[in-house]
Amino acid sequence: MYGGFIQATANFVTPPSNTATEIADNVLVDLFLPGPSGQRRGGSYEGRSSLATWLRVVVIHHAANERERFRNRIGDPQVPDVPDELATSRMDASLRASRYGGMIRDALRSSCDCLTERERLILLLRYDDGLQFGQIARIFGVHQSTITRQIERACKRLREAVIATLSTKYDLNPAAINECQEDILENPDYSVLAFLEPKPTGK
């Protein structure tokens, strides 16, 4: 599943050469070889971050080691450094968007179907128009706490519906779903507001 991701990361952090392919191959092999403790190196992944993030760090370390060996071999201090972490993170985000973008948009669109027209309107007033809870409460003639609870329930239902779609329709595992959730939070292109407009009623 992550072979292409490892290769793309290696291509990004090394100059154009056969070195990138060697690094990607070495990473894949090393993940299944025992480390100093006797445990497979891939077993050191503990789930504290997404698997893609962990693999990206592994590839960067391999690339840095390879660069250092090359520098020592030829004695050239001008060997390019590994790109900065922000650039690599942007590349990571681009790869994830390519892999999951369509699934995420479909999940967001489907999740909005679980909301009532009132809930859609309240969410649009809060997050699209930027109204405060008290202002929305006055529009509907209810107490502010009622609006607060309704928004919390609607947001919870949206999250659950997105996860359910990614899990059941696209058969994503928990780690991949976590990556999608990170993308939704970090990528402004994934806005549920685009799917919240009240549906037109038939005549």
C-alpha positions in Angstrom: 0.0 0.0 0.0 2.8 2.4 0.8 5.4 1.4 -1.8 4.5 4.2 -4.1 4.5 6.7 -1.2 8.0 5.5 -0.1 9.3 5.8 -3.7 7.8 9.3 -4.2 9.3 10.5 -0.9 12.7 9.1 -1.9 12.4 10.9 -5.2 11.7 14.2 -3.5 14.5 14.1 -0.9 17.3 13.0 -3.3 18.8 14.4 -6.5 17.5 12.8 -9.7 19.5 9.5 -9.9 19.3 5.8 -9.2 19.9 6.7 -5.5 16.2 7.4 -4.9 15.2 3.9 -6.1 18.0 2.4 -4.0 16.8 4.3 -0.9 13.2 3.2 -1.5 14.2 -0.4 -2.0 16.4 -0.3 1.1 13.6 1.1 3.2 11.2 -1.6 2.2 13.8 -4.3 2.8 14.9 -2.9 6.2 11.3 -2.8 7.5 11.3 -6.5 7.4 14.8 -7.2 8.7 15.5 -7.6 12.4 17.1 -4.7 14.2 19.7 -4.8 17.0 17.0 -6.0 19.4 16.1 -8.9 17.1 12.7 -7.4 16.3 11.7 -6.4 12.8 12.4 -2.7 12.3 8.8 -2.2 11.1 7.7 -3.4 14.5 9.1 -0.2 16.0 6.1 1.7 14.6 3.9 2.4 17.7 1.1 4.3 16.1 1.9 7.7 17.8 1.6 9.3 14.3 0.2 8.2 11.0 2.1 5.4 9.3 2.8 7.7 6.3 4.4 10.3 8.7 6.5 7.6 10.3 7.6 6.2 6.9 8.5 9.7 5.7 10.8 10.1 8.6 12.4 6.7 7.9 13.0 7.6 4.3 14.5 11.0 5.2 16.9 9.4 7.6 17.9 6.9 5.0 18.5 9.7 2.5 20.5 11.7 5.0 22.7 8.6 5.7 23.2 8.0 2.0 24.1 11.7 1.5 26.6 11.5 4.3 28.2 8.4 2.9 28.4 9.9 -0.6 29.9 13.1 0.8 32.6 11.2 2.7 33.4 9.1 -0.3 34.0 12.0 -2.7 35.0 14.6 -0.2 32.5 17.2 -1.7 30.9 19.5 0.9 28.5 20.8 -1.8 26.3 17.7 -1.9 22.7 18.9 -1.6 21.0 18.6 1.7 17.7 16.9 2.3 14.9 19.4 1.7 13.5 21.2 4.8 10.8 19.6 6.8 8.1 22.0 5.6 8.8 21.2 2.0 8.6 17.5 2.8 5.4 18.0 4.7 3.8 19.8 1.7 4.9 16.9 -0.5 3.3 14.5 2.0 0.1 16.5 2.0 0.0 16.5 -1.8 0.5 12.7 -2.0 -2.3 12.1 0.6 -4.6 14.4 -1.3 -3.9 12.5 -4.5 -4.6 9.2 -2.7 -7.6 10.2 -0.6 -9.0 13.4 -2.1 -12.0 11.8 -3.9 -12.9 9.6 -1.0 -12.8 12.5 1.4 -15.0 14.7 -0.7 -17.5 11.9 -1.2 -17.5 11.2 2.6 -18.1 14.9 3.4 -20.9 15.1 0.8 -22.6 11.9 2.2 -22.2 13.0 5.8 -24.3 16.1 5.2 -27.2 13.9 4.2 -27.6 12.9 7.8 -28.4 16.5 8.9 -31.7 18.2 9.0 -32.4 21.4 7.1 -32.4 23.2 10.5 -29.0 21.8 11.4 -27.6 22.7 8.0 -28.8 26.3 8.4 -27.4 26.6 12.0 -24.0 25.3 10.9 -23.9 27.7 7.9 -24.9 30.7 10.1 -22.1 29.7 12.6 -19.2 28.7 10.3 -20.0 30.4 7.0 -21.6 33.7 8.2 -19.6 33.8 11.4 -22.5 34.5 13.7 -22.1 34.0 17.5 -24.1 31.4 19.3 -26.3 34.1 20.9 -27.1 35.7 17.6 -28.2 32.4 16.1 -30.3 31.7 19.2 -32.1 34.9 18.8 -32.9 34.1 15.1 -34.5 30.8 16.2 -36.0 32.2 19.3 -34.3 29.6 21.6 -31.7 29.7 24.4 -28.1 29.9 23.5 -27.3 26.6 25.2 -29.8 24.9 22.8 -27.9 26.2 19.8 -24.6 25.1 21.4 -25.9 21.6 22.0 -27.4 21.3 18.5 -24.1 22.3 16.9 -22.1 19.9 19.0 -24.5 17.0 18.1 -24.4 18.0 14.4 -20.6 18.1 14.3 -20.4 14.8 16.1 -22.8 13.2 13.6 -20.8 14.6 10.7 -17.6 13.1 12.0 -19.2 9.7 12.6 -20.7 9.7 9.2 -17.4 10.6 7.5 -15.6 7.8 9.4 -18.4 5.3 8.5 -18.2 6.2 4.8 -14.4 5.9 4.7 -14.6 2.6 6.6 -17.5 0.8 4.9 -17.6 2.2 1.4 -13.9 2.5 0.8 -12.7 -0.2 3.3 -10.0 2.1 4.8 -8.2 0.9 7.9 -8.0 3.0 11.1 -4.6 4.4 10.2 -5.7 5.6 6.7 -8.9 7.1 8.2 -6.7 9.0 10.7 -4.7 10.4 7.7 -8.0 11.5 6.1 -9.1 13.2 9.3 -5.8 15.0 9.4 -6.2 16.2 5.8 -9.7 17.5 6.5 -8.4 19.6 9.4 -5.3 20.8 7.6 -6.5 21.3 4.0 -8.9 24.2 3.4 -10.0 22.6 0.2 -11.9 20.0 2.3 -14.7 22.2 3.6 -18.0 20.7 4.7 -19.6 24.1 4.1 -19.6 23.4 0.4 -22.0 20.6 0.9 -24.2 22.2 3.6 -26.4 24.4 1.4 -30.1 23.4 2.0 -31.4 21.1 -0.7 -34.0 22.6 -3.0 -37.4 21.3 -2.3 -39.5 19.9 -5.2 -42.7 21.8 -6.2 
